[in-house]
């Protein structure tokens, strides 16, 4: 299978107020209970934590502040990873709703000045997905953007066991 990755940095226009709007699925092949056609690998949390460590290592090597997991961005990443697996698509725009990262952040009630999103499919491990992202200038730019403070990371598998990796970055609005 061909490895795919996408990137999108989405600047918000001012402060946004609350608004509504491939391979084995885990080391050892163990998976948690499927949710529809979206399968959460048994070690999804550990895989996401490893990606976070790798992101922050890359940032530290360049004297950038670490990003921390934000619960709202985490939920957005998890929901979108499942949406892609269930909808059998791969991209920053949901073909059904037309929503992109900015709209998903608003719908997920993440108040922000800007959000950025990295996607990848079919990478075999946290190290492989980070290698893929860091080899792409546009993905690397998202990971190394000094304005990000928050992150949400998800890894999910589809019924065909293709892995979907999602990073949601945010610059939170504070009042």
Order of alpha helices (4+ residues) and beta strands (2+ residues): beta-beta-beta-alpha-beta-alpha-alpha-beta-alpha-alpha-beta-beta
